Amino acid sequence: MARVRIPKKLRTPVILLVGLVAALAVVGNLLAEPESGSRPATSAAPSAAPNLANPTADAAADLATVAGLPGTDWVDDGSYAGARDELFGDAWSYDFDNNGCDARNDVLARDLTSISLRASECTVTTGTLLDPYTGETISFTRGIDTSSEVQIDHLLPLKAVYATGGQAWSQEKREAVANDPINLLAVKGSENGSKSDSLPSDWLPGVYPDVSDRHDLGQRVVWDDLPADTTLQCWYVQQLVPVFVAYELGLTEQDRVAMTTVLETC
């Protein structure tokens, strides 16, 4: 290939221009590089609709993971009450994936079908949810009286996170778990309300112990009352395991028993 000759009087400007382009590339890379350690690395987001015909993730691997998680206690000293936004940030204000959309709309767009968006391409205005907890099909319309019909469930509820180790976390880590798609699932609003702050020893989809303030009362799911077909419960527990791993959370003894009992049926 013939070598291109640059006239002598143009060489200095060309060299300066090349140097400027290289410097801008370096600055761009630095700005794009995420802050080290600011957010935990996460596994794949949960499957919004369980495949009940063929549910298996690797239950044996999950059993081993659950057995290896550190132990912890439920400690509720009252400091969470009324302080949710202070401790975990304003709801959906933390853009976990830096895509310019809040976490609620990210999850609605992921978990609903036939969605429509506002011109911003973030706000989901309508869509259809196949509720993973009940199997019901729910038509979603954004509005003051209708948005609550589809809610975003924290697989590991924030009070439960706080009471089982999250109290000692940095603000950044607490805001991350509150908005991380791995810990979020669009569900029927009433099911989200039923679950409330419960961990798996208190609540499983399709298993409804008649309790309130469950940790305070020390009441637990009765394992003899598990359904004969635990496909749904297996799916749910298998969605929880990666969240415990990603955020290095410990298990209460009751939750270890609960998760193990379910996984052994999978």
N, C-alpha and C positions, 0 to 999 in steps of 0.2 A: 504493500500500500504506500502511495506517495506521501511523504511527510508534509504537513501543512506548515508553511512558513508565516510567522507573524511579524509584520513590519516592526522594526526596532522601536519606533516612536509609540507603538501600541502595547509593547510588552509589559510595561509597568502597570497601566490600568488593568490589563487582563489578569496579571498576577494578583493584584489587589482584589479584583472581583472574585477570583477563585478562592482566595483566602477568606473573603467575607461569607461566601456560600458555605464553606466548610465550617466556619465558626457558628453560623446560624443552625446548621445541622446538629452540632454538638449541643447547643443550647436547647434545641427542640427535644433532643433525646433526654436531656436532664429534666426538662419540664414534664415529659411524659412518664418518667420513671416513678412508680408509686413509692410512697414513703415506706421504708423497710419496717416491717413488723406492725404497721398500723392496722391491718385487717387480716384476720385468719384466712389461710387458704381453705377453700371449701370443696366439698364433693358436688356431684351433680344435684340439681334442684329436684325436689320431690316430684313424683309422678302424680299429677292431679287426679287422674281417674284410675283407680286400681284395676288391673287386669285380673278379674276374679276367675277367669277361665284358666289362666296360666300365671299364677301370682309370684312364682319363686324368684326372689333374689337368693343369695346363698345363705340359707338359714343357719347352716353349720358354722360358717364364718362369722355371722352375726352373734351366734351364741358364744363363740370364743372371744369376740370383741367385748361383749357385755361382761363376761367373766373377768376380763382383764382391766376394765375401767376401775379407777380408784373409788373408794368408798367416801361418802360424805353424809352429813346430817342435814335435816331441814331445820333452819334457824330463822324464825320470824321474830325479830326484836321490835317490830312495829315501825321501823324506819322507811319501809316501802309505802305504807298507807298514805295516799294523797300526794305522793312524790314521784309518780311514774314518769312524768315529762322531765322533771329535774334529773332523774337518774338515768333514763334511757333516751332522752331527747324528745322534742315535739314529734308527735306521731307522723311518720313517713317523711320527716324532714331531712333524712340522711340518705343521700343518693349513693347507694352501696356500689353500683356498677358504673358510676360516672357517665350515665347515658343521657342525663338531663331530665329524666322522668322520675317521679317519686315511686317508692317501693310498692304502694298499693296498686297503682295503675300498671306497673310492671307485672305484678302477679295476676291481675285481672286479664291483661293481654296474653299472658302465658297460659292461664288455666281455663279461660272461657273460649268458646267457639263462636263464629259468626259475629265477631265484634265490629263495632263502628267507633271511630275516633273523632274527636274534635280536630280542628285544623292544626292544633299544636302537635298532633301525632303522639300525644302522651295520654290524654284523658279519655278513658273508655266510657262511652255513653250508653251503649247497649251491648248485649251479648247473651250467650246461653251457657249455663253451668250444669255439668253433670256432677252433682254433689258426691264427693268421694265417701262421705260418711253415711249417707242414707240411700244413695242410688237415684235420688229424685232429680228430675230435670227442672231447672229454675231459670225463668227468663229474667234477665237483669236489665233494669233501666235506671240510669243515674238520676237521682232526684231526692229532695228532702224527705219524702215519704216512702221512697222505694230502695234507696241505696243499701239500707241495712239488711235487706233480704239476702244479700250476698256479702259476707264479711271475710276478712283476712285473718286466718287462725295462725297464731304462733304455735308451731308444733311443740316447742318447749316454751311454755308461758313465761312472760317476763318476771312475774312475781316468783315463780318456781326457780327460774335461773338465779334471781337475786338471793333467794333463801337457801340455795344449795351451792353457793360459792361466788356468785356474781357480785355480791356486796363488796368484795375485795378487788374487783376488776377496775381497770381504767375507764374513764368516761367513753373513750373511743371504742373500746371493746364492747361495752354495753350498748352503745348506739349501733354498732355493727350487727350484733345478734338480733336487735330489734328490727332490722331492715334487710337482713341477709335472705335472699330467695331460698336458700337451703332450709330455712326455718319458717317459711311462710307457705300457706295453702289457702286458696279461695274455697270457702265452704258455705253451706246454708247458715244463715245468721243465727237461727235458734240452736243449732248444734254447737256453734261457737260459744253461745251463751251457756249452754249446758256444761260444756267442758270447763269454761272459766279458767282458773289458775291450776288445773289439775295436771298431775303427772300420771304415768300409766298405772300406778297402783291405786289411783283414784277413779280413773275414767278410761274406757276404751270405746271406740265406735261400735254401736250395736249392743253395748253392755251398760245398763243404766241403774246403778245402785242409787237408792233413794236416800241421798245424804246431802248435807249442806255444810259449808266450811269444813271440808273433809279432813284436812290436816289438823285443824284445831280439835276436831272431835275424835281423831284417830281412827276413822272408819275407812275401809278399803274395799275394792272390788272383791266379791266372793268368787274365788277361782273355780269352785265347783259349779258355778253358774255360767261358765263359758259355754258358748253354743257348740253344738256338735261339729259344725263347719266353722273353723276359725280363720278362714282365708282373709277376711277383712281385717281382723285383729292382727294377723301376721303381717299384712301389708303395712298397717299403721306403725307397728313396732319397728319394722324394717326402715321406715322413713325417719324414725327418731334416732336410730343408731348413728348415722353420719353426723348429726348435729352434736351429739355428745362428743364424738371424736374431734370434729373441727374446732370446737370451743373448749376442749380439754375439761369437760365437766365430769364431776363424780356422780355416782349413783347412791341414793339412799338404799338401805338394805331391802325395804319394801319394794322399791322400783326394780331392783335387780331380780328379786323373786318374781315380780309380775312379768317383766320382759322375758326372763328365762322360761317361765311357765308357758307363755304364748309361743315363743320360738320353738320350744320342744314339740309343739303340735304341728309345725309347719311342714 
